[in-house]
Amino acid sequence: MSDNKRKILEQYTKAWNDHDTQAILSMMTDDCVFYAIAGPEVNGTPHKGKEKVGAAADAVWKNFPDAAWLDGEIFILDDTRAMVTCRFKATDLDGGKHEAQMVDLYEFDGDKIAVKNAFRKNRPAVKEG
């Protein structure tokens, strides 16, 4: 079972790197939740359901057109939970360069991702020049 979850997370990470919202959503439950790295809630902004999760992913591509999640390591914790560590690297619309370590915590419902809870180091953007 853990090999299957690992494959799902590898494909899921690839979909984020490909900026492929439909592929991302195809691997998530209908009632999925994505907790973004920032927001008014204790767990960041919650995006609930495929429509809102898709809109949140599309907002990432809009605000960080070259967003990439690099050097990922996948840790399967048990039948329903996993963790992925990686390095987020992107350029914002003002030209600021972002690069920081991050962790995503996942909860599965069968072979679908039910929850993605993202955590990233709070590192300011670097301006070149």
Beta strands, then each sheet from edge to edge (+ up, - down):
strand 1: 28-35
strand 2: 46-48
strand 3: 68-76
strand 4: 81-91
strand 5: 97-109
strand 6: 112-120
sheet 1: 2+ 1- 6- 5+ 4- 3+
end
